[in-house]
Amino acid sequence: MLRLLTLLACLATPALAEPVTFPAETSHDGIPVTLEASLHLPDGPGPHPTVILMHGCGGLQPSVAHALDLHAEALNAAGFAALILDSFGPRGIGGGHVCETYERLGDARRYRMQDARDAKAYLATRPEIDSANIFAMGQSNGGSVTIRLSQRDTREFRALAAFYPWCGAFNRLGSKAQLTTPLIVFGGDADDWVPPDDCTTITANGAEYAVHVYPGAAHSFDLKIPEQRFQGHLVGNNPAAESDSREKMIAFFKRHLARP
């Protein structure tokens, strides 16, 4: 989410993955966009349930890419394929450009909802993928996208996960929100950038809704960067929150698998 994160990334060699491309329905400044992603497949012929992984507003910077690789590795071990989706690189707006204004963040939530649907449509063309069991997870701005997807008129994904999202993304009446898709949210009580309060005070109807808030965890708690202040906000890794949220996400997705 931040330009600084690139400099502080704890990098590792990513697991082998297949680079893929597919068209985006939404153009950028009137120019057609071809989305880019990496497909991580588990062992076996499949078809595999699959999770679309979406970065935050800083784009697919090295520290973010590494964190999503780790999520993909854990998902593969649990029998899920994972598609790490790059929404900003193909649009030429990486490096924190989207983080700079509320207008850009709002625009990104809108076109990234369609990006997730475009990714889902692409995955449905792959014989290794179980098209009846496609999930999505997002970090920060990507998490706000999954919140919006959870309230679509129809259920488009089996279940969704949001890591430290802006909880103002909910459409709600007072403290009540109507969901069509199961949603699990993870936040930290030390997150002073997008505090989880709006997520914890919501009562959701229509589909399962779960919130987990980790003591002492800041924004970007699943990124392998040391805790630090950036633009006055606390960001950085919290190992307990990183590990527990990943385990809970996978368990949540397993519980919502469509059975034959």
N, C-alpha and C positions, 0 to 999 in steps of 0.2 A: 503494500500500500504506500510505501514511502520510498523516495529515491535513496535515502540513507541505507535502507535495508540491503540494497545490492552490495554495498561496501562491507556490510557486517555479516553476510551470509556464511553459514557453515555448510560448505559444499561437499557432496559425495558423488560418486559415479552413479548415475541413475540406472534403474533397471532397464533392460532392453525393452523397447516399445516401438510400435509401428507409427511413423508419422502419417497422418491422413489429412485430407482437405475435403471440403464440401461447401456448396454455395450458401451464403446467408440471404435470407429473404429481405432483410433491411439493408439498404445501401448506406454509404457514409459520404456526406456532402454530394449526393447524387451519383456517386461512383459505386458500381457493384463491388461487393466484398466476398472474398473466398476465405472462409474460416479455416483455421489450422488447429490441429489437436494431435495428441499422442494417445494411442490405444494400447493399454496394458492388459494382456490376456493371461488368465491363470492356466495351470496345467490342464490337459484334457481337451477333448474335441468340442465340448459345449453341447447345446447352446448355453451360454452363461448369463445369469443376471448381471446387470451392468449399472455402474454409478457414473454419472457425468460430474466432474469436479470443476468448480469455477473459482477463479482467483478474485482478489479484492480490487480496489480502485487503482492500486499501483501497477496492475498488470502482472504478467508472468515474469517477474524479476527473479534472479537466481535463488534467493532465500525462499520465495513463494513456490517456485518450481520444485525446490528440494522438499518442502513440506508436503506438497501435493504428491510428489513421488512416494514419500513415506506412507501417505494415506493409500495410494494405489497399491503399494507393496502389501500392506495389511489386508486390503480388500481382496487382492489376488489370493493370499493365503487362506482367506475365508471362502473362496470359490466364486468371487465376483470379478468380472472384468471392470476396468476403469478407463474412462476417457477424460484426459486432462484438456480442457477447452481454453483456447486463447482467443478472447474476444477483442482485445485492444491492439495487439501486434499487427494483425492484418488490416486494422483501420489506421495504423500509424499514430496511435495515441497512447503509447506506453509511457513508462517512466514517471508516473504520478500525475500526468496531465489531467486525468478525470477527477483526481482528489481535490483539485484546486478550487472548484466552485460547486455550490449546491445544484446549480442548473445542469452541469455536466454529470453529476452523480445521479440526478433524477432521470436524465436522458438515458444514461447507461442502464438503469434498472429497466427501462422500457424495452430497449432493443435487445438487452441480454435475455429477457424472457423469451423473445423469439429465437435468439441464438440457441437457447436450451432446447426449444422445440425442433429447431433445424438439426441439432445434434442427435436428438431422439429419432428423427426421421432417417438420418444417415445410418444410425446403428441398426435400425430395422431392416436395412438392406444387407446386413452382414450375417452369413449363416452361423457364425460362432456366437451370435448374440441372441438371447431370449427376449424377443421384442415385447413380451407380456410382462417383463420384470425389469423395467428401466427406472432408475432412481436418480436423484440429483442432490449434490451437496455444494455449498458455497461458503467462502470466507468473506466476511465484512460486506462490501457491496454485493458480492456474489451471494452472500447469505440473505441480504435483503431481497435479492431476486427470488430465492427459494420461498421466502415468506409470501411474496406476491403470487408465485405459482401455486402456493397452497390454497389460495382463495379464488382460483379461476372458476368459471361457471361449471366446468366439467373436470373430472379427475384425469390429468394427463400423465402423471407419474405414479409409481406405486407408493413412494414415500419420499420425504425431503428432509434435509438437515441444513441448519444455518449455524455457522460458527461466528461468534461475536458480530451479529448483524446490527444494523440500525433498525430498532423495533418500531419506529414510526412508519415503517413500510406496511404495517397492517392496516387494512380497511376495517374499521370497527365502529360500533355504536356504543359509546361509553366505554365500558371495560369488556364488552363482548365482541368476539370475532367469529365469523362463520367460515369454516374450512371445508374444502372438498377433498383434500389430500392430507394424510397423516404428516405431521411436522414435529421435529425435535430441534430444540434451540440450545446452544451452549454459549455461555457468557462468563465473564469474570467480574467479581465485585470490586476489583481495582481498575476496571476499565472506565477511564474518565473521558474517553473519546465518544463512544456510543454505549453509555451505561445500559445494563440489561433490565432496568426497572420496568420499562414499558412492556417487556415480554413477560415478566413475572406477575404483573397485575392483570393480565388478560385472562378471561375465561373463554375458551373456544368450544364451539359446538360443531357437529357434523362429521368430525374425524378426530383421531387421537392427536393430542397436543401435549408435549412434554418439554419442560425447561430445566436445565441444570446450570447452576451458577457456582463457580469455583472460588473459594476464599483465596484472596491474594493474587488472583490471576488478572493480568492486564490484557489489553488488546493484542491481537496477534500471538496468542499464547502457544500456538502450535508451530510457530516459526523458530528455527534454531538460531536465534539471535539473543544476545544478553539484554536483560531489562535495562531500559534507558528512557530518558525524556526526549521527545521529539515534538517540536512546536508546542511545548507545554503539556503534552500527553504522555502517559506511561505506556510503553509497548515492550514486548519481549516474551521469551519462552517461559512457560511454567510446566515443568516435566510431568507433574501429577495431573494437571488439567489436560495436557496433550494426550497422555496415555489413556486416561479414563474416558475422555470424550470420543476418542477413536473406537474404543471397545463398545461404548454405549451406542454410537452411530451404527456400527456393524450389527449389533444385537437388534436394534430397532428395525433396520432394513430386513434382516432375516425374518423377523416376526411378521413383516408385511409382504413377504413374497406371495405371489399368486401361485396357488398349487394347482397341478393338472386335475 
